[in-house]
């Protein structure tokens, strides 16, 4: 599956590498790669929390997480939306902290919208109670059957 994921060439150093303005690091990187090597790093656009670097001469991949493991998993589309939001605010470049804080704000906004939509849909599905009539229908105890019934105009035939 990893062979079919998108890949980007990155220069790997002792402190890891950067993709999508996010730093990735694993202690094995400095042992596997020299400063001049630029391998193709594979990533899953649905989850950027982990990327894969091919291990030289082994045919295997090393899973490399964010350098800051406290960061939540994000998708590439969330990262791109955060970058657009940051740049629309007048900033030319974005750092990792700005990207993750913007994504957190966007997720909160989506959650609030989802809750209000869910509440509106719940209210729409709720059965409507019939209005209370001002002239209630008399019960059979209060009807005087000795008097003739008075028909409504729609019930009489005109000739």
CNS distance restraints for C-alpha pairs under 8 A (distance, minus, plus):
assign (resid   1 and name CA) (resid   5 and name CA) 7.04 0.50 0.50
assign (resid   2 and name CA) (resid  42 and name CA) 7.09 0.50 0.50
assign (resid   2 and name CA) (resid  52 and name CA) 7.84 0.50 0.50
assign (resid   3 and name CA) (resid  42 and name CA) 7.93 0.50 0.50
assign (resid   5 and name CA) (resid  42 and name CA) 5.93 0.50 0.50
assign (resid   5 and name CA) (resid  43 and name CA) 6.11 0.50 0.50
assign (resid   5 and name CA) (resid  44 and name CA) 6.16 0.50 0.50
assign (resid   6 and name CA) (resid  42 and name CA) 5.64 0.50 0.50
assign (resid   6 and name CA) (resid  43 and name CA) 5.98 0.50 0.50
assign (resid   6 and name CA) (resid  44 and name CA) 7.13 0.50 0.50
assign (resid   7 and name CA) (resid  40 and name CA) 5.64 0.50 0.50
assign (resid   7 and name CA) (resid  41 and name CA) 5.21 0.50 0.50
assign (resid   7 and name CA) (resid  42 and name CA) 4.19 0.50 0.50
assign (resid   7 and name CA) (resid  43 and name CA) 6.33 0.50 0.50
assign (resid   8 and name CA) (resid  40 and name CA) 5.18 0.50 0.50
assign (resid   8 and name CA) (resid  41 and name CA) 5.26 0.50 0.50
assign (resid   8 and name CA) (resid  42 and name CA) 6.56 0.50 0.50
assign (resid   9 and name CA) (resid  38 and name CA) 5.84 0.50 0.50
assign (resid   9 and name CA) (resid  39 and name CA) 5.49 0.50 0.50
assign (resid   9 and name CA) (resid  40 and name CA) 4.14 0.50 0.50
assign (resid   9 and name CA) (resid  41 and name CA) 5.92 0.50 0.50
assign (resid  10 and name CA) (resid  17 and name CA) 6.84 0.50 0.50
assign (resid  10 and name CA) (resid  18 and name CA) 7.62 0.50 0.50
assign (resid  10 and name CA) (resid  19 and name CA) 7.85 0.50 0.50
assign (resid  10 and name CA) (resid  38 and name CA) 5.11 0.50 0.50
assign (resid  10 and name CA) (resid  39 and name CA) 6.03 0.50 0.50
assign (resid  10 and name CA) (resid  40 and name CA) 6.32 0.50 0.50
assign (resid  10 and name CA) (resid  41 and name CA) 6.57 0.50 0.50
assign (resid  11 and name CA) (resid  17 and name CA) 6.54 0.50 0.50
assign (resid  11 and name CA) (resid  35 and name CA) 7.21 0.50 0.50
assign (resid  11 and name CA) (resid  36 and name CA) 7.04 0.50 0.50
assign (resid  11 and name CA) (resid  37 and name CA) 6.11 0.50 0.50
assign (resid  11 and name CA) (resid  38 and name CA) 4.43 0.50 0.50
assign (resid  11 and name CA) (resid  39 and name CA) 7.03 0.50 0.50
assign (resid  12 and name CA) (resid  16 and name CA) 5.54 0.50 0.50
assign (resid  12 and name CA) (resid  17 and name CA) 5.12 0.50 0.50
assign (resid  12 and name CA) (resid  29 and name CA) 7.39 0.50 0.50
assign (resid  12 and name CA) (resid  33 and name CA) 6.92 0.50 0.50
assign (resid  12 and name CA) (resid  34 and name CA) 7.60 0.50 0.50
assign (resid  12 and name CA) (resid  35 and name CA) 6.26 0.50 0.50
assign (resid  12 and name CA) (resid  36 and name CA) 7.84 0.50 0.50
assign (resid  12 and name CA) (resid  37 and name CA) 6.77 0.50 0.50
assign (resid  12 and name CA) (resid  38 and name CA) 6.51 0.50 0.50
assign (resid  12 and name CA) (resid  39 and name CA) 7.87 0.50 0.50
assign (resid  13 and name CA) (resid  17 and name CA) 6.42 0.50 0.50
assign (resid  13 and name CA) (resid  29 and name CA) 7.61 0.50 0.50
assign (resid  13 and name CA) (resid  30 and name CA) 6.57 0.50 0.50
assign (resid  13 and name CA) (resid  33 and name CA) 7.68 0.50 0.50
assign (resid  13 and name CA) (resid  34 and name CA) 7.26 0.50 0.50
assign (resid  13 and name CA) (resid  35 and name CA) 5.27 0.50 0.50
assign (resid  14 and name CA) (resid  29 and name CA) 7.05 0.50 0.50
assign (resid  14 and name CA) (resid  30 and name CA) 5.03 0.50 0.50
assign (resid  14 and name CA) (resid  35 and name CA) 7.70 0.50 0.50
assign (resid  15 and name CA) (resid  25 and name CA) 6.43 0.50 0.50
assign (resid  15 and name CA) (resid  30 and name CA) 7.97 0.50 0.50
assign (resid  16 and name CA) (resid  23 and name CA) 6.99 0.50 0.50
assign (resid  16 and name CA) (resid  24 and name CA) 5.57 0.50 0.50
assign (resid  16 and name CA) (resid  25 and name CA) 4.32 0.50 0.50
assign (resid  16 and name CA) (resid  26 and name CA) 6.79 0.50 0.50
assign (resid  16 and name CA) (resid  29 and name CA) 6.77 0.50 0.50
assign (resid  16 and name CA) (resid  30 and name CA) 7.79 0.50 0.50
assign (resid  16 and name CA) (resid  67 and name CA) 7.84 0.50 0.50
assign (resid  17 and name CA) (resid  23 and name CA) 5.75 0.50 0.50
assign (resid  17 and name CA) (resid  24 and name CA) 5.47 0.50 0.50
assign (resid  17 and name CA) (resid  25 and name CA) 6.67 0.50 0.50
assign (resid  18 and name CA) (resid  22 and name CA) 5.39 0.50 0.50
assign (resid  18 and name CA) (resid  23 and name CA) 4.33 0.50 0.50
assign (resid  18 and name CA) (resid  24 and name CA) 5.97 0.50 0.50
assign (resid  19 and name CA) (resid  23 and name CA) 6.48 0.50 0.50
assign (resid  19 and name CA) (resid  24 and name CA) 7.55 0.50 0.50
assign (resid  20 and name CA) (resid  79 and name CA) 7.57 0.50 0.50
assign (resid  21 and name CA) (resid  94 and name CA) 7.20 0.50 0.50
assign (resid  21 and name CA) (resid  95 and name CA) 6.33 0.50 0.50
assign (resid  21 and name CA) (resid  96 and name CA) 6.03 0.50 0.50
assign (resid  22 and name CA) (resid  66 and name CA) 7.30 0.50 0.50
assign (resid  22 and name CA) (resid  95 and name CA) 7.76 0.50 0.50
assign (resid  22 and name CA) (resid  96 and name CA) 5.50 0.50 0.50
assign (resid  23 and name CA) (resid  66 and name CA) 6.04 0.50 0.50
assign (resid  23 and name CA) (resid  67 and name CA) 5.61 0.50 0.50
assign (resid  23 and name CA) (resid  68 and name CA) 7.88 0.50 0.50
assign (resid  23 and name CA) (resid  96 and name CA) 7.73 0.50 0.50
assign (resid  24 and name CA) (resid  64 and name CA) 6.40 0.50 0.50
assign (resid  24 and name CA) (resid  65 and name CA) 5.75 0.50 0.50
assign (resid  24 and name CA) (resid  66 and name CA) 4.36 0.50 0.50
assign (resid  24 and name CA) (resid  67 and name CA) 4.60 0.50 0.50
assign (resid  24 and name CA) (resid  68 and name CA) 7.94 0.50 0.50
assign (resid  25 and name CA) (resid  29 and name CA) 7.29 0.50 0.50
assign (resid  25 and name CA) (resid  64 and name CA) 6.10 0.50 0.50
assign (resid  25 and name CA) (resid  65 and name CA) 6.34 0.50 0.50
assign (resid  25 and name CA) (resid  66 and name CA) 6.21 0.50 0.50
assign (resid  25 and name CA) (resid  67 and name CA) 4.72 0.50 0.50
assign (resid  26 and name CA) (resid  64 and name CA) 5.69 0.50 0.50
assign (resid  26 and name CA) (resid  65 and name CA) 6.99 0.50 0.50
assign (resid  26 and name CA) (resid  67 and name CA) 7.40 0.50 0.50
assign (resid  27 and name CA) (resid  31 and name CA) 7.74 0.50 0.50
assign (resid  28 and name CA) (resid  32 and name CA) 6.23 0.50 0.50
assign (resid  29 and name CA) (resid  33 and name CA) 5.99 0.50 0.50
assign (resid  30 and name CA) (resid  34 and name CA) 6.99 0.50 0.50
assign (resid  32 and name CA) (resid  55 and name CA) 7.01 0.50 0.50
assign (resid  32 and name CA) (resid  56 and name CA) 7.22 0.50 0.50
assign (resid  33 and name CA) (resid  37 and name CA) 6.33 0.50 0.50
assign (resid  39 and name CA) (resid  53 and name CA) 7.20 0.50 0.50
assign (resid  39 and name CA) (resid  54 and name CA) 7.27 0.50 0.50
assign (resid  40 and name CA) (resid  53 and name CA) 6.84 0.50 0.50
assign (resid  40 and name CA) (resid  54 and name CA) 7.45 0.50 0.50
assign (resid  41 and name CA) (resid  51 and name CA) 6.79 0.50 0.50
assign (resid  41 and name CA) (resid  52 and name CA) 5.76 0.50 0.50
assign (resid  41 and name CA) (resid  53 and name CA) 4.92 0.50 0.50
assign (resid  41 and name CA) (resid  54 and name CA) 7.30 0.50 0.50
assign (resid  42 and name CA) (resid  51 and name CA) 5.82 0.50 0.50
assign (resid  42 and name CA) (resid  52 and name CA) 5.07 0.50 0.50
assign (resid  42 and name CA) (resid  53 and name CA) 6.43 0.50 0.50
assign (resid  43 and name CA) (resid  47 and name CA) 7.90 0.50 0.50
assign (resid  43 and name CA) (resid  48 and name CA) 6.62 0.50 0.50
assign (resid  43 and name CA) (resid  50 and name CA) 7.23 0.50 0.50
assign (resid  43 and name CA) (resid  51 and name CA) 4.72 0.50 0.50
assign (resid  43 and name CA) (resid  52 and name CA) 6.32 0.50 0.50
assign (resid  44 and name CA) (resid  48 and name CA) 6.22 0.50 0.50
assign (resid  44 and name CA) (resid  51 and name CA) 7.13 0.50 0.50
assign (resid  45 and name CA) (resid  75 and name CA) 5.72 0.50 0.50
assign (resid  45 and name CA) (resid  76 and name CA) 4.94 0.50 0.50
assign (resid  45 and name CA) (resid  77 and name CA) 7.58 0.50 0.50
assign (resid  46 and name CA) (resid  74 and name CA) 7.32 0.50 0.50
assign (resid  46 and name CA) (resid  75 and name CA) 4.53 0.50 0.50
assign (resid  46 and name CA) (resid  76 and name CA) 6.29 0.50 0.50
assign (resid  46 and name CA) (resid  77 and name CA) 7.96 0.50 0.50
assign (resid  47 and name CA) (resid  73 and name CA) 5.93 0.50 0.50
assign (resid  47 and name CA) (resid  74 and name CA) 5.45 0.50 0.50
assign (resid  47 and name CA) (resid  75 and name CA) 4.71 0.50 0.50
assign (resid  47 and name CA) (resid  76 and name CA) 7.10 0.50 0.50
assign (resid  48 and name CA) (resid  73 and name CA) 6.27 0.50 0.50
assign (resid  48 and name CA) (resid  74 and name CA) 5.68 0.50 0.50
assign (resid  48 and name CA) (resid  75 and name CA) 5.72 0.50 0.50
assign (resid  48 and name CA) (resid  76 and name CA) 6.60 0.50 0.50
assign (resid  49 and name CA) (resid  65 and name CA) 5.81 0.50 0.50
assign (resid  49 and name CA) (resid  66 and name CA) 5.89 0.50 0.50
assign (resid  49 and name CA) (resid  71 and name CA) 7.93 0.50 0.50
assign (resid  49 and name CA) (resid  72 and name CA) 7.20 0.50 0.50
assign (resid  49 and name CA) (resid  73 and name CA) 4.77 0.50 0.50
assign (resid  49 and name CA) (resid  74 and name CA) 6.55 0.50 0.50
assign (resid  50 and name CA) (resid  63 and name CA) 6.30 0.50 0.50
assign (resid  50 and name CA) (resid  64 and name CA) 5.49 0.50 0.50
assign (resid  50 and name CA) (resid  65 and name CA) 4.34 0.50 0.50
assign (resid  50 and name CA) (resid  66 and name CA) 6.52 0.50 0.50
assign (resid  51 and name CA) (resid  63 and name CA) 5.74 0.50 0.50
assign (resid  51 and name CA) (resid  64 and name CA) 5.28 0.50 0.50
assign (resid  51 and name CA) (resid  65 and name CA) 6.45 0.50 0.50
assign (resid  52 and name CA) (resid  61 and name CA) 5.72 0.50 0.50
assign (resid  52 and name CA) (resid  62 and name CA) 5.42 0.50 0.50
assign (resid  52 and name CA) (resid  63 and name CA) 4.58 0.50 0.50
assign (resid  52 and name CA) (resid  64 and name CA) 5.86 0.50 0.50
assign (resid  53 and name CA) (resid  61 and name CA) 5.32 0.50 0.50
assign (resid  53 and name CA) (resid  62 and name CA) 5.17 0.50 0.50
assign (resid  53 and name CA) (resid  63 and name CA) 6.60 0.50 0.50
assign (resid  53 and name CA) (resid  64 and name CA) 7.13 0.50 0.50
assign (resid  54 and name CA) (resid  59 and name CA) 6.88 0.50 0.50
assign (resid  54 and name CA) (resid  60 and name CA) 5.81 0.50 0.50
assign (resid  54 and name CA) (resid  61 and name CA) 4.28 0.50 0.50
assign (resid  54 and name CA) (resid  62 and name CA) 6.17 0.50 0.50
assign (resid  55 and name CA) (resid  59 and name CA) 6.57 0.50 0.50
assign (resid  55 and name CA) (resid  60 and name CA) 5.60 0.50 0.50
assign (resid  55 and name CA) (resid  61 and name CA) 5.43 0.50 0.50
assign (resid  55 and name CA) (resid  62 and name CA) 6.28 0.50 0.50
assign (resid  65 and name CA) (resid  69 and name CA) 7.17 0.50 0.50
assign (resid  66 and name CA) (resid  71 and name CA) 7.35 0.50 0.50
assign (resid  71 and name CA) (resid 100 and name CA) 7.54 0.50 0.50
assign (resid  74 and name CA) (resid  78 and name CA) 6.35 0.50 0.50
assign (resid  74 and name CA) (resid  79 and name CA) 6.97 0.50 0.50
assign (resid  75 and name CA) (resid  79 and name CA) 6.38 0.50 0.50
assign (resid  76 and name CA) (resid  80 and name CA) 6.13 0.50 0.50
assign (resid  77 and name CA) (resid  81 and name CA) 6.10 0.50 0.50
assign (resid  78 and name CA) (resid  82 and name CA) 6.10 0.50 0.50
assign (resid  78 and name CA) (resid 103 and name CA) 6.60 0.50 0.50
assign (resid  79 and name CA) (resid  83 and name CA) 6.20 0.50 0.50
assign (resid  79 and name CA) (resid  99 and name CA) 6.84 0.50 0.50
assign (resid  79 and name CA) (resid 103 and name CA) 7.23 0.50 0.50
assign (resid  80 and name CA) (resid  84 and name CA) 6.26 0.50 0.50
assign (resid  81 and name CA) (resid  85 and name CA) 6.18 0.50 0.50
assign (resid  82 and name CA) (resid  86 and name CA) 6.09 0.50 0.50
assign (resid  82 and name CA) (resid  99 and name CA) 5.76 0.50 0.50
assign (resid  82 and name CA) (resid 100 and name CA) 7.99 0.50 0.50
assign (resid  82 and name CA) (resid 102 and name CA) 5.68 0.50 0.50
assign (resid  82 and name CA) (resid 103 and name CA) 5.84 0.50 0.50
assign (resid  83 and name CA) (resid  87 and name CA) 6.05 0.50 0.50
assign (resid  83 and name CA) (resid  94 and name CA) 7.03 0.50 0.50
assign (resid  83 and name CA) (resid  99 and name CA) 6.70 0.50 0.50
assign (resid  84 and name CA) (resid  88 and name CA) 5.95 0.50 0.50
assign (resid  85 and name CA) (resid  89 and name CA) 6.43 0.50 0.50
assign (resid  85 and name CA) (resid 102 and name CA) 7.67 0.50 0.50
assign (resid  86 and name CA) (resid  90 and name CA) 7.11 0.50 0.50
assign (resid  86 and name CA) (resid  91 and name CA) 6.12 0.50 0.50
assign (resid  86 and name CA) (resid  94 and name CA) 6.86 0.50 0.50
assign (resid  86 and name CA) (resid  98 and name CA) 7.64 0.50 0.50
assign (resid  86 and name CA) (resid  99 and name CA) 7.70 0.50 0.50
assign (resid  86 and name CA) (resid 102 and name CA) 7.59 0.50 0.50
assign (resid  87 and name CA) (resid  91 and name CA) 4.97 0.50 0.50
assign (resid  87 and name CA) (resid  92 and name CA) 5.79 0.50 0.50
assign (resid  87 and name CA) (resid  93 and name CA) 7.21 0.50 0.50
assign (resid  87 and name CA) (resid  94 and name CA) 7.84 0.50 0.50
assign (resid  94 and name CA) (resid  98 and name CA) 6.15 0.50 0.50
assign (resid  94 and name CA) (resid  99 and name CA) 6.69 0.50 0.50
assign (resid  95 and name CA) (resid  99 and name CA) 6.40 0.50 0.50
assign (resid  96 and name CA) (resid 100 and name CA) 6.33 0.50 0.50
assign (resid  97 and name CA) (resid 101 and name CA) 6.07 0.50 0.50
assign (resid  98 and name CA) (resid 102 and name CA) 6.01 0.50 0.50
assign (resid  99 and name CA) (resid 103 and name CA) 6.20 0.50 0.50
assign (resid 100 and name CA) (resid 104 and name CA) 6.12 0.50 0.50
assign (resid 101 and name CA) (resid 105 and name CA) 6.27 0.50 0.50
assign (resid 102 and name CA) (resid 106 and name CA) 6.16 0.50 0.50
assign (resid 103 and name CA) (resid 107 and name CA) 6.09 0.50 0.50
assign (resid 104 and name CA) (resid 108 and name CA) 6.27 0.50 0.50
assign (resid 105 and name CA) (resid 109 and name CA) 6.21 0.50 0.50
assign (resid 106 and name CA) (resid 110 and name CA) 6.22 0.50 0.50
assign (resid 107 and name CA) (resid 111 and name CA) 6.12 0.50 0.50
assign (resid 108 and name CA) (resid 112 and name CA) 6.17 0.50 0.50
assign (resid 109 and name CA) (resid 113 and name CA) 6.23 0.50 0.50
assign (resid 110 and name CA) (resid 114 and name CA) 6.00 0.50 0.50
assign (resid 111 and name CA) (resid 115 and name CA) 6.16 0.50 0.50
assign (resid 112 and name CA) (resid 116 and name CA) 6.29 0.50 0.50
assign (resid 113 and name CA) (resid 117 and name CA) 6.07 0.50 0.50
assign (resid 114 and name CA) (resid 118 and name CA) 5.99 0.50 0.50
assign (resid 115 and name CA) (resid 119 and name CA) 6.11 0.50 0.50
assign (resid 116 and name CA) (resid 120 and name CA) 6.12 0.50 0.50
assign (resid 117 and name CA) (resid 121 and name CA) 6.10 0.50 0.50
assign (resid 118 and name CA) (resid 122 and name CA) 6.04 0.50 0.50
assign (resid 119 and name CA) (resid 123 and name CA) 6.18 0.50 0.50
assign (resid 120 and name CA) (resid 124 and name CA) 6.22 0.50 0.50
assign (resid 121 and name CA) (resid 125 and name CA) 6.23 0.50 0.50
assign (resid 122 and name CA) (resid 126 and name CA) 6.26 0.50 0.50
assign (resid 138 and name CA) (resid 142 and name CA) 6.20 0.50 0.50
assign (resid 138 and name CA) (resid 143 and name CA) 6.87 0.50 0.50
assign (resid 139 and name CA) (resid 143 and name CA) 6.88 0.50 0.50
assign (resid 151 and name CA) (resid 155 and name CA) 5.98 0.50 0.50
assign (resid 151 and name CA) (resid 156 and name CA) 6.81 0.50 0.50
assign (resid 152 and name CA) (resid 156 and name CA) 7.04 0.50 0.50
